[in-house]
Amino acid sequence: MFTKLPFLSELQINSVILQKIAPFINPICMSVHKEVKKVTTHQLQEMKRRGEKISMLTAYDYTMAKIIDHAGIDVILVGDSASNVMAGYETTLPITLDHMIYHASSVVRAVDRALVVVDLPFGSYQGNSKEALTSAIKIMKESGGHAVKMEGGKEIKDSVERILSAGIPVMGHLGLTPQSIYKFGTYTVRQKRKKKLTYCWKTLKYWNNQAVLLWF
């Protein structure tokens, strides 16, 4: 004989999950501004200026994004690593712009507070600044995301400037750059040297990037 289990809605399931994980959430990872209704790029800049910690986690779907947002995380990244984690590909390269929009829109629908940053996937911005702007606009309009993230330094200068000129916030990405896997052959962290890393960081900041992600 099988015991008949009560039907639980998605919101009820999320509530149960949150109750289970709440005791294990590190308060250090939670924003000091959890009461703020919506995180903006301006607020993040003010937090940095005051020396406050900014929290950031990755999500690819509605349920995880709801949990992260409820925990008080400031920024949620919708990463192109969805190619590996959600679709099972070996690299991040196969994921398309439409796939990223699907994942990003799922995350945005779950979020009440966090700023949502969406990766521009491989092939959507490299070497063509006009295509980069078109890709960024498409993601912002169709997903509802709040900013885009791009891998690279001086080689994406034109793309960054054109996207910023349209009023779209850009997060830079230095260090481990998975979209360049076939160029380097491994997932080794690049730009380890302090001098070169500082140069690339200053270059990105000079273009008025809203933030720079250092992945080690």
N, C-alpha and C positions, 0 to 999 in steps of 0.2 A: 504494500500500500504506500502511495506517495502522499506526503503532506501538502496540502494546498497552500501555497505561499501568497500573501497579500500582494496586490499589484501596487507598485511604487512608480510615481511619476518621475521624470528626469530631475525636477527640482527637489523632490523628496530624496532621491538618491544622492544628489549633490550635497544636500543638507546633512545627510548621514556621513558622507565622506568628510565634510568639513569638521563635524563633531569628533570624528575619529582622529584626524590629523592635527587638530588645533593644539593639543598639549605638546606636540613635538615641533611646532613652528618656532624657530629661534627669534625672539623679540628683536635681536640685533639686525635681522634681515628686514624688519618691517619699518616702513617710513615713519619719521617723527611727525609727518603731516597726514596721517591716515584720515583725519576728519575732513580734509579738503575734498570738495566734490569732484574736481577734475584736475588732473596733472597736466600742465602745459609746458612748452619749451621755456617760456619765461620763468616759470616757477623752478624748473630744473637749474637754470642759470643762476637764479638767486640762491638756491640751495648750495651750489658749488661755491658761490662767492662767500657764503657764510661758513663754508667748510663742513657742511652736513653730508652724511652718507646718502648715496642714491642707490636704491635697490633695483635689480633688473633680472627677470627670468624669461625663459622661452616657453611659448605655447603654440600649438598648431590647431587646436580644436576648441569648441565652445566649453566643454566641461572643465578642462584643465585651466582655461583662461578664467573661468568663473571662480575657481578655487584660488588661483594666484591673485586675482583682483581683490577678492574678499580678504585675503591675508594682508593687504595693504602694500603690495609691491608697487613701486613708482612707475616702472617701465616694463612693458611686455614686448618681447621681440618675436615676431613671426619669421622664423629663420628658414632659409632655403635648405637647411638640414632636414626639413620635412621630407626631402627626397630620400634620405637615408632612413629616418625614423618611421615615417608614415607609409612610404611607398616601397621601401626595401631595396633601393638602388645602391650601388657601390659608392657612388660619388654624389655631389650636389648638382652636377652639371645637367642631368636630364630634366629637372623640374622646369616647368614653363611659367610664363607670366600669368596665364589663366589659372594654373594650379595654385600659385601664390595668392592670387585674388580670392580663390575659394577658401583657402586656409585663413587668410587675413580677415575676410568678412565673417567667418565663423567666430573668430576671436573678438572682433569688434562688437558683435552682437551680445557677447557675454560681459563686456567691460562697462563698468559704471564710473571708474575713477582713473585707472592707469593710462599712461600715454602708450599708444600702440605704434611700434616701429616695424616696417615691413621690408624684408630683403628684396632688392632688385636681383632677379636670377641671372645666371650666366647667359651672356649673349644679348641681354636687353639694354646694355648701356656702354659696353666696351667699344672704343674706337669710333663711335658715332654719337656725338652729343645731341643731335636732333632726335635720334631714336631713343636716347636716354631720357630726354624730356617727355617724349610720347609715352614711354613705358611708365615713368613716374606719375604722369597725369592720369593714365589709365588705372593704376593701382589706387591712387587717392580717390578718384571718382567712383570706382566700382567696388572697392572694399570698405571705404570709410576710414582707412588708416590715417594716422596723424603725422607720419614722417617715413622716409625711406632710408635704407642703409646700403652702402656701396663699398666693395672691397677695393683697396688700392691707394696709391699716393699720387705722385705728380702725373702719372699716366692717365688719370681720370679727371684731370683739371678742368678741361672744357665741359665735360658732362656735368660735373658738380656745379660749375658756375651757371650753366644754362638752367639747371633744375632750380637752383636757388633764386634765379631771376624770375621764376614763375611763382615764387612765394612758397615753395615746398621745402620744409626742413629736411636737412640731410645729416645722417650720422655716418662718419667715416669709419673705416675698419682696417686696422693694421695688425701685424703679428702673424698669426696662423691664418692663411687665406685659402680655404678649401677650393675655391673656384679656379685656383692656379695649380691644382694637383698634377696635371699632365706636363706643366712647364717645369716644375721642380722635382716631380717623381715621388715625393713623400709629403706627409703632413707635418714636416718639420716647421717650427716657428721661424718666420723670416724677420729681418730687421731687428736682430737681437742686439746688435751694437748700439749703445746708447746714443752715439753721435748721429747715426743714420736714422734711428727711431725718432729722435728729437726733431730732426730735420723734416721728416715726413709728417709728424704731428703738427709742427708749426705751419707747414704748408697747408694742411687741411684746415687748421684754425684760421689761417690768413684768408681762406675763401669763405669764412663765416659759417663753417659747419656748426650745427647745433651741439654736436657731441662727437667724440671719437672713441670707438671701441677698440681696446687693446686685448687681443685674444692670445693667451699663452697656455 
